[in-house]
Amino acid sequence: MMQYPELVDYFRLEKLLDEAKHPQNSSIDVLEVFNDKSLRWRKSLDDDALADLLSVGATVTLRVLSVP
């Protein structure tokens, strides 16, 4: 966020616009706790793997997402 909108840092603006054109892939760790007290730790899930995991109707008691 710019403090003074009338003053533009064109170098920073160009860098932000370039980063927006080429977004980074996510890497998320997920800890799942199931009803039978078993645990499953999934590391470094990308966007597609995370979407697949969250779309499955599993009997998960708790799901903790960690963004390293």
N, C-alpha and C positions, 0 to 999 in steps of 0.2 A: 504494500500500500504506500502510495506517495504522500508525504506530508504536505507538500506544496504542489498542487496539481498544475499550477502555471509554470513550474520548473520541471522540465522533463530530462531525465537521464537517458538519452537515446541509446547509449551502449547497453545499459541494463534492460531497457525496453526491448531492444533487438534480441538480447540473450533470452529473455523470458518468452518472446514470441517463437524463437527457434526451438526452445525446449517444449513448448506446447505442440509444435508440429511433430515432434518425435518423442512421444511419452515413453517413460521407462516402464518395463514390465514389473509387476509386483512380485514379491517373494515373501509369502506369509507362512508362518508355522501355525499348526492347529493341534490342540490337545483336545481329545474327545473322551468323555467319561460316560460309560454306558450304564444301563439299569442294573446289570449284573456286576457292577463295580470294576469291570475291566477298563483298561486305558488303551488309547491308540494315539500315538504321537506322529504327526505327519509334518515333515520339514520341507521348506522351500517350495511351496505350491505356487505355481504361476496362476495367471488369471483364469485360464480355462479349467485347470484342475480344481481350483477353489470353487468356481461356479458349479462344476459337476458334483463336488462334495456337498455343497449347500442345497443342491436340488434334490438329493436323494432323501427320501423319507425314512431315515434311520431312527432307531429308538435311543436317541442320545439324551442323557440327563443334563449334561453340561458340555458346552463347546467354548473353548478359550482360543481366541485368535491373537497371535503375536506378530507384530510388524517389526522385524529386526532393523 
